[in-house]
Amino acid sequence: MTRAIGTSPTTERQRHAAEVAAYVAAGGNEQVQRVVTAVHGLHRRLSQWYTKQLASIGLSAGEWAVISHLATVAEDHTSTPSQLAVSAAIAPSSMTHRLDRMSERGLIKREQDPANRTRILVSLTEPGWEMFQQVIRESDVVESDVLSHVPEDQRENLAALLELGIAGLDDALR
């Protein structure tokens, strides 16, 4: 691909090709770089859309991290502020402020742990669950559009291959 010096690729495809070419020129395996760079590019573009979508409904990416953690990862859909801070990779004091704002908006509730009175448990309220569902429904439309370029009979294979990549990443990070 030929571009004028100092210009940036204009489409995600052009950016992908430029990144792969640079990584291969630096010694990367072309096949590996095509896959990893494509996954990263897809993530980057979806993240841009998610940020806009969340802002349009008055939710920050940080607040979404709390809601999605409680809805999908947390055991019994409850978590401690410390666990949420670790999950979001932020300082516990920052999580406290985030939870204060979310509690004021009625998205989460904080209660004393009956088994350990010094510990606070955080869970989603009904409006918090409704917010989770709204975001998922709206995201599903865009995500389905993205996958519309992948033939339906190949989507299961794509998912299985990406899951193998995730397993490889898990193994590499142990």
Buried (B, 14 or more C-beta within 10 A) or exposed (E): EEEEEEEEBEEEEEBBBBBBBEBBEEEBEEEEBBBBBBEEBEEEEBEEBBEEBBEEEEBBEBBBBBBBBBBEEBEEBBBBBEBBBEBBEBEEEEBBEBBEEBBEBEBBBBEEEEEEEEEBBBBBBEEBBEBBEEBEEBBEEEBEEEBEEEEEEEEEEEEEEEEEEEEEEEEEEE
